[in-house]
Amino acid sequence: MSTRPPLETDEFDLELFYREHWRRRPIVWRGCGPRFLAPALDWPDIEALERRLEQTPPAAESEAQVRRRPDGAVLFVNQAQHTLPELADACVKLAGLFGWDECTADLSVTRGRGAGIGCHFDHSDNFVVQQQGSKTWLVGLPEDTEPERQRKRMLETKGFVPSGRLPEEPYSVVLHPGDVLYLPLFAPHEGVEGDGSDGSVSVSFSYNAQSALSRHLKPLLSALSREPAWWQPLPLGGPDTDRLEDALRRALRAVTDAPAR
């Protein structure tokens, strides 16, 4: 497998990022980690969290999803903003910076050469901020994931496994503490701990994509239930499609024009 380096820069330019990289291709910001999370998490923070998670989690942490490999080589905490207040604060700050309605955080801790969670793709845009140690990443592009698999991921189809398949020439990068890697929506990616590392800690800040179905379907059904053409009995001769279409357009416009909550 041949690889190529992604674009790297030591300047965080939000306008340029949205114009050239957002949901298109990865980028690496060297040394820009403090823009996302400062101070960095250190090993005592992680060890204290691990001890706490081994016990019955308090109510505030019950929304986090914890996965551990039996050999202790991998700890992955989904929705980790519910476990550490500094991550919750960073999520609020980043949502404001990027103009998102929400931001979540995942925590990845690996111990041992080659440790990772496998190649996959997400229905979120992710910003991996390396905290301790190093990690090697291979990354594809959104178009490397077939549209049908993208559709199933967005719809969160029951039983669907979002495993990824890297292209012949993926992007390749090694992250060190303070580095940030942007992983575009749907892009297959895999991160593993590198040689000679005593362990790796990284945080992925994510913006979860929404589809028109997930955002508008329930409000649209509610709006249609107030349209006589949609709730009245259908005539024996069949529906008046023009009347139904007019009502549907009116309801859809009302829903999509409504301010986001």
C-alpha positions in Angstrom: 0.0 0.0 0.0 1.5 3.3 -1.0 0.6 6.4 1.0 0.8 10.2 0.6 1.0 13.0 3.2 -2.0 15.2 3.8 -1.7 19.0 3.7 0.0 20.2 6.8 0.1 23.7 8.3 0.9 25.4 11.6 -1.7 28.0 11.1 -5.4 27.5 12.0 -7.4 29.4 9.3 -11.1 28.7 9.8 -12.3 30.4 6.6 -9.7 28.5 4.5 -10.7 25.2 6.2 -14.4 25.6 5.4 -13.6 26.7 1.9 -11.1 23.9 0.9 -11.3 21.0 3.4 -14.7 20.7 5.1 -16.2 17.4 4.1 -13.6 17.1 1.2 -10.1 16.1 2.4 -8.0 15.8 5.6 -5.7 18.5 6.9 -3.2 18.4 9.8 -2.6 21.4 12.0 0.8 21.0 13.7 0.9 22.4 17.2 -2.6 23.8 17.1 -4.0 21.5 19.8 -4.3 24.2 22.4 -6.9 25.9 20.2 -9.1 22.9 20.8 -8.2 21.7 24.3 -5.9 23.4 26.9 -4.3 22.3 29.1 -3.7 18.9 27.5 -4.9 15.7 29.3 -2.0 14.0 31.0 -1.5 10.4 32.2 -2.6 11.1 35.8 -5.9 12.5 34.4 -6.4 9.3 32.3 -5.4 6.9 35.2 -7.9 8.7 37.5 -10.6 8.4 34.9 -9.9 4.7 34.4 -10.2 4.0 38.1 -13.5 5.9 38.2 -14.9 4.1 35.2 -14.1 0.8 36.7 -16.7 1.6 39.4 -20.4 2.2 39.0 -20.5 5.4 37.0 -22.3 8.4 38.5 -25.4 9.7 36.9 -23.5 12.4 35.0 -21.3 9.7 33.3 -24.1 7.3 32.5 -24.5 8.8 29.0 -20.9 7.9 28.1 -20.3 4.6 26.3 -17.1 2.8 27.4 -15.4 0.1 25.4 -12.3 -1.8 26.7 -10.2 -4.5 25.1 -9.8 -7.4 27.5 -6.0 -7.1 27.4 -6.2 -3.5 28.5 -4.5 -2.2 25.3 -7.5 -0.1 24.2 -9.9 2.2 26.1 -12.5 4.1 24.0 -15.0 6.4 25.6 -17.8 7.7 23.4 -19.5 10.9 24.6 -16.5 11.5 26.8 -17.7 15.1 27.6 -19.9 13.5 30.2 -16.8 12.1 32.0 -14.4 15.1 32.2 -15.5 18.7 32.7 -12.6 20.0 30.6 -13.9 18.1 27.6 -17.5 19.5 28.2 -16.1 23.0 28.3 -14.0 22.5 25.1 -17.1 21.2 23.3 -19.0 24.4 24.1 -16.1 26.5 23.0 -15.6 24.6 19.7 -19.4 24.7 18.9 -19.2 28.4 19.1 -16.0 28.7 17.1 -17.2 26.5 14.2 -20.8 27.6 14.2 -22.2 24.2 15.2 -25.4 23.5 17.2 -23.5 20.9 19.2 -20.1 19.2 19.7 -19.2 15.9 21.2 -15.9 14.3 22.3 -14.5 10.8 22.2 -11.5 9.7 24.2 -9.1 7.1 22.9 -6.3 5.5 25.0 -4.0 2.8 23.7 -1.1 1.0 25.2 1.1 -1.1 22.9 2.4 -1.1 19.3 -0.4 -1.3 16.7 -3.2 -0.9 19.2 -6.3 0.8 17.8 -10.0 0.3 17.1 -9.8 -0.7 13.4 -10.6 0.9 10.1 -14.1 2.5 10.0 -16.0 5.6 8.8 -18.3 8.0 10.7 -21.3 10.1 10.0 -19.6 12.9 11.8 -16.7 15.3 11.0 -13.9 14.6 13.5 -11.0 16.6 14.8 -8.4 14.3 16.4 -6.3 16.2 19.0 -3.2 14.2 20.1 -2.7 14.6 23.9 0.1 12.1 24.8 2.3 9.8 22.9 2.0 9.4 19.1 -0.4 7.8 16.7 -0.1 6.8 13.1 -3.2 7.5 10.9 -4.2 6.3 7.5 -7.1 8.2 6.0 -9.2 8.1 2.8 -11.7 10.5 1.3 -15.5 10.6 1.6 -15.9 9.2 -1.9 -13.9 6.1 -0.9 -17.1 5.0 0.9 -19.9 3.8 -1.4 -23.1 5.9 -1.3 -25.2 2.9 -0.2 -23.0 2.5 2.9 -23.1 6.3 3.5 -26.9 6.0 3.4 -27.1 3.2 5.9 -24.7 5.0 8.2 -26.8 8.2 8.1 -30.0 6.3 8.7 -28.2 4.3 11.5 -29.6 1.1 9.9 -30.0 -1.7 12.4 -27.2 -4.2 12.3 -25.1 -2.2 9.9 -21.3 -2.3 10.7 -19.5 0.9 9.5 -16.2 -0.8 8.7 -14.0 1.1 6.4 -12.0 0.3 3.3 -8.9 2.4 2.6 -7.9 3.3 -1.0 -4.7 2.1 -2.5 -3.0 5.4 -1.7 -4.5 6.7 1.6 -3.2 9.8 3.3 -0.7 9.0 6.0 0.3 11.0 9.0 1.9 10.6 12.5 0.4 12.8 15.2 2.5 14.0 18.1 1.2 15.9 21.2 -0.4 19.1 20.2 -1.2 18.1 16.6 -4.7 18.1 15.2 -6.0 15.9 12.3 -9.3 16.6 10.6 -11.2 13.5 9.4 -13.9 14.4 6.9 -17.4 12.9 7.1 -17.6 9.4 5.6 -13.8 9.2 5.0 -12.4 5.7 6.0 -9.7 6.0 8.6 -7.6 4.0 11.0 -5.3 5.1 13.8 -2.8 2.9 15.6 -0.1 3.5 18.2 3.3 3.8 16.7 6.6 2.0 17.4 8.4 3.0 20.6 5.4 4.7 22.2 4.7 4.2 25.9 1.0 4.8 25.2 -1.2 7.2 23.3 -4.0 9.5 24.4 -6.1 11.4 21.9 -9.5 13.2 21.9 -11.8 13.4 18.9 -14.1 16.4 18.8 -17.0 15.7 16.5 -19.9 17.4 14.7 -22.6 14.8 14.0 -24.2 15.2 10.6 -28.0 15.4 10.4 -30.1 14.4 7.4 -33.3 16.1 6.3 -35.1 13.0 7.4 -33.7 13.1 10.9 -34.3 16.8 11.3 -37.6 17.4 9.5 -39.6 14.2 9.2 -41.4 14.3 12.5 -42.2 18.1 12.3 -43.4 17.5 8.7 -45.7 14.7 9.8 -47.1 17.0 12.5 -47.6 19.8 10.0 -49.3 17.5 7.5 -51.7 16.3 10.3 -53.1 19.8 10.4 -53.6 20.0 6.6 -57.2 18.9 5.7 -56.0 17.4 2.4 -53.9 15.0 4.4 -56.1 14.1 7.3 -59.6 14.0 5.6 -60.9 10.7 4.2 -59.8 10.0 0.7 -62.5 10.0 -2.0 -63.5 6.7 -3.6 -62.2 7.9 -6.9 -58.6 8.4 -5.5 -56.7 11.3 -4.0 -56.6 14.8 -5.4 -52.9 14.7 -6.0 -52.7 18.4 -6.8 -54.3 19.3 -3.5 -52.1 16.9 -1.7 -49.0 18.3 -3.3 -49.9 21.9 -2.6 -50.5 21.0 1.1 -47.2 19.1 1.2 -45.2 22.0 -0.2 -46.9 24.4 2.3 -46.1 22.1 5.2 -42.6 21.5 4.1 -41.9 25.2 3.7 -43.3 25.9 7.1 -41.0 23.2 8.7 -37.8 24.1 6.8 -38.3 27.9 7.4 -38.8 27.4 11.2 -35.8 28.3 13.3 -33.6 25.4 14.4 -34.1 24.4 18.1 
